[in-house]
Amino acid sequence: MTMVQKFVLFCLWHLFGVFGDTVTVKSVSVLEGDSVTLETGFTEMMDDHLIQWKFGNKNTLIAEINVMTDSMTVYDDVLDERFRDRLKMDHQTGSLTIMNITAQHAGLYQLQSNSVYELFSITVHAPVTAAAVVPKCKHLNITELCQTHAEVQCCDTVEAVMRLVVTALMGVAAAAAAVLLLNDVRSSRG
């Protein structure tokens, strides 16, 4: 989470905390190219529901449902069209799905309705491939590796396990190469 996002959360917490309301912030981590659904918690829409989804520190409106006017609108042309053909709203619950997500979709999403105010903090990670992991594993120190490449925010549990497995496989391959070399040396002498 960036310093700007933390500052916005801090301000919102103090603003709503003063009035006795609570602001819930849900952290969501997603791989680039995947889809993510931000749930409203509603099972159905009420007659007077107005649900709005906003993005970023400027609270840009990206989607809304107004039950009273029987309208559902997705504003995917805002913010340099970064949401073009990527937003889908559930007409029954008001939940928002972001499809084929990229790093430019990371940030704060605000859900606002007559009865709910929530923040979602989305972090988008690049998918990890074996080819990307192997060159970075030469130090064989997972803590150092994660600190070295912290800008990628790569050290969740799944990735740490993947890195350990790749490191172990590299060790086995090195040991096998040493055994083959030793056998080759012995066979050339005898």
C-alpha positions in Angstrom: 0.0 0.0 0.0 1.5 3.4 -1.0 1.9 6.3 1.4 -0.9 8.2 -0.3 -3.3 5.2 0.2 -2.3 4.9 3.9 -2.8 8.7 4.4 -6.3 8.5 2.8 -7.2 5.6 5.0 -5.9 7.4 8.0 -7.9 10.5 7.2 -11.1 8.5 6.5 -10.6 6.6 9.8 -10.4 9.8 11.8 -13.2 11.5 9.9 -15.7 8.7 10.4 -14.3 7.7 13.8 -15.2 11.1 15.2 -18.8 10.6 14.3 -19.0 7.1 15.8 -19.3 5.3 12.4 -16.9 2.6 11.4 -15.0 2.3 8.1 -14.1 -1.2 7.0 -11.1 -1.6 4.8 -10.8 -4.9 3.0 -7.4 -5.7 1.4 -7.6 -7.7 -1.8 -4.6 -9.1 -3.6 -5.0 -10.3 -7.2 -2.7 -11.5 -9.9 -2.5 -9.4 -13.1 -4.9 -10.7 -15.7 -7.3 -12.2 -13.2 -10.7 -11.0 -12.3 -11.7 -9.8 -8.8 -15.2 -9.2 -7.4 -15.8 -6.6 -4.7 -18.8 -7.8 -2.7 -21.4 -5.4 -1.2 -22.7 -8.0 1.3 -26.2 -7.5 0.0 -28.2 -10.6 -1.0 -30.7 -8.4 -2.9 -31.4 -4.8 -3.6 -33.9 -2.8 -1.5 -36.4 -0.4 -3.1 -34.5 2.7 -2.1 -31.0 1.5 -2.8 -28.4 3.7 -4.4 -25.1 1.9 -4.7 -22.0 3.8 -6.0 -18.6 2.5 -6.7 -15.8 5.1 -6.7 -12.0 4.7 -7.5 -8.9 6.5 -6.4 -8.1 9.4 -4.1 -10.4 11.7 -6.2 -13.3 9.3 -5.7 -14.1 9.1 -9.4 -17.5 7.4 -9.9 -17.0 4.2 -12.0 -20.3 2.4 -11.4 -23.7 2.9 -9.8 -27.1 1.3 -9.4 -30.2 3.3 -8.6 -33.1 1.0 -7.8 -35.6 3.9 -7.6 -34.9 4.9 -11.2 -34.3 1.3 -12.3 -30.9 2.2 -13.7 -27.4 0.6 -13.7 -24.5 2.5 -15.2 -20.9 1.7 -15.6 -18.6 4.7 -16.3 -15.7 2.8 -17.9 -14.7 5.9 -20.0 -13.4 7.8 -17.0 -9.7 8.0 -16.0 -8.3 7.6 -19.5 -10.6 4.7 -20.1 -8.6 2.3 -17.9 -11.8 0.5 -17.1 -13.0 0.1 -20.7 -14.8 -3.3 -21.0 -13.5 -4.4 -17.6 -16.3 -3.6 -15.2 -19.4 -5.6 -14.5 -22.0 -5.1 -11.8 -24.3 -7.7 -10.4 -27.8 -6.2 -10.7 -29.1 -8.3 -7.7 -26.4 -7.5 -5.2 -24.5 -4.5 -6.5 -21.2 -6.2 -6.3 -18.5 -5.0 -8.7 -16.3 -7.3 -10.8 -13.1 -6.0 -12.4 -12.0 -8.3 -15.2 -8.5 -8.7 -16.7 -7.0 -6.5 -14.0 -3.7 -4.7 -14.5 -1.5 -2.6 -12.2 -3.3 0.6 -13.2 -6.4 -0.8 -11.5 -4.6 -1.1 -8.1 -5.7 1.3 -5.4 -8.7 2.3 -3.2 -12.2 1.4 -4.2 -15.1 3.0 -2.3 -18.5 1.4 -1.9 -21.2 3.8 -0.8 -24.9 3.1 -0.4 -27.7 4.2 1.8 -26.5 1.8 4.6 -22.9 0.8 3.8 -19.6 2.6 3.4 -16.6 0.4 2.8 -13.2 0.7 1.3 -11.4 -2.0 -0.7 -7.6 -1.7 -1.2 -6.6 -3.7 -4.2 -3.0 -4.8 -4.8 -2.2 -6.3 -8.2 0.8 -8.6 -8.5 2.6 -9.7 -11.6 2.3 -13.5 -12.2 5.4 -15.4 -11.3 6.9 -17.8 -13.7 9.7 -20.3 -13.2 11.8 -18.4 -15.7 11.4 -15.2 -13.7 12.2 -16.9 -10.4 15.3 -19.0 -11.3 17.7 -16.1 -12.1 16.7 -14.3 -8.9 17.5 -17.4 -6.7 21.3 -17.3 -6.9 21.7 -16.1 -3.3 19.4 -18.8 -1.9 18.2 -16.5 0.9 14.5 -16.0 0.6 14.4 -13.0 3.1 17.1 -11.2 1.2 15.5 -12.1 -2.1 12.2 -10.6 -1.1 13.8 -7.5 0.3 15.9 -7.1 -2.9 12.8 -7.3 -5.1 10.3 -5.6 -2.7 9.1 -3.3 -5.4 7.3 -6.3 -7.0 5.7 -7.1 -3.6 6.5 -10.7 -4.2 6.7 -12.4 -0.9 3.3 -13.9 -0.1 3.1 -17.4 1.2 2.5 -19.1 -2.2 5.4 -17.4 -3.8 7.7 -18.1 -0.9 6.9 -21.8 -1.2 7.5 -21.7 -5.0 10.8 -20.0 -4.5 11.9 -22.6 -1.9 10.9 -25.4 -4.2 12.8 -23.9 -7.1 15.8 -23.4 -4.9 15.7 -27.0 -3.7 15.4 -28.2 -7.3 18.4 -26.2 -8.2 20.4 -27.7 -5.3 19.4 -31.2 -6.5 20.4 -30.4 -10.0 23.8 -29.1 -8.8 24.4 -32.2 -6.7 23.5 -34.4 -9.7 25.9 -32.5 -11.9 28.7 -32.9 -9.3 28.0 -36.7 -9.1 28.1 -37.0 -12.9 31.3 -35.0 -13.1 32.9 -37.1 -10.4 31.9 -40.3 -12.2 33.3 -38.9 -15.5 36.6 -38.1 -13.8 36.8 -41.6 -12.2 36.0 -43.3 -15.5 38.7 -41.3 -17.4 41.3 -42.4 -14.8 40.4 -46.0 -14.8 
